[in-house]
């Protein structure tokens, strides 16, 4: 079987952007290659055109076409020509794309599988802000014309149908991680007072709620420290260029002295920070199925996370972590304090978190689900 993944991001030094979608493709691609399947990863929006091989995967850097008014259309047609050539040469059987990519006017000779990671329409709805009509137009067209649809969570699939007034059938196959790459070294000393957030600093991830939550934790435990890792982002609702700048004014003066923002770090360097943290927190308003949660859970970390939508598909509340509404600062802070104050609770929930990831979200488990689904697509004439 030969698969092409079309994506705007991928965690490789040669590409300009990386995130949860890229990480999920990385994990799945490597498992597919280990099992003898061929993989091409086409990453658009790059600074130049280039083809190269790395770890058994063929990568295509694709530079978007720039032409006022029709750049999107011309870029889609460029990608279409690349895919058609790969299909004609029997290097790929089909292409898998994302629900907010460049496929609305995209008609390759092979079948297109759409994986719902959450469109702009989806995230605007969860973030309670208006979506640009043009984005919604293209995204509805993308979902409507796909040959088959996967969704990383039941919630994301259901919400996508609702928002676009569609009734597309879809199969749920979650994001995954390679659990063997996420385990806590025995010689790591956990900092008993450290709370860690890792991910983009942006409103939709609950980063304007986190200072208010941390202030309440600090009131009960003045030794507590908050470490933030991730790219800073502008805020579309206020027009501010820096979410981090907005956050700083929300911390109390005393609590802010115990906050460290490390900015973006190389992907592999995040794991030591997870290892040393006592608790990981994710007070997000908008996700599809977050890879960052899986990574922390695989490292036996107790987690306090949002209780919205997709959350119960990842974490069993009070079993493999705690769930609370991001705006319920009192409960969210109380749950964090429970972990900070109880090593046995941290250990037991951390063990359950690891078990859940191993059974439901490990790359090998999820790869088999993907292969079975892909085979049904290839068999359909």
Secondary structure, DSSP 8 states (H G I E B T S, - for coil): -EEEEEES--SSTTSS---HHHHHHHHHHHHHHHTT-EEEEEEES-SS-EEEEETTEEEEEE-----TTTHHHHHHHHHHHHHHHHHHTTS-SEEEEETTSS-TT---SSEEEEEES--HHHHHHHTT----HHHHHHHHHHHHH-SEEEESSHHHHHHHHHHHT-----EE----B-GGG----TT----TTEEEEES-B-GGGTHHHHHHHHHHHHHH-TT-EEEEES-B---TTT--S-HHHHHHTTS-HHHHTTEEE-----GGGHHHHHHH-SEEEE--S--SS-HHHHHHHHTT-EEEEE-SGGGGGT--BTTTBEEE-TT-HHHHHHHHHHHHH-HHHHHHHHHHHHHHHHHHTBHHHHHHHHHHHHHHHHH--
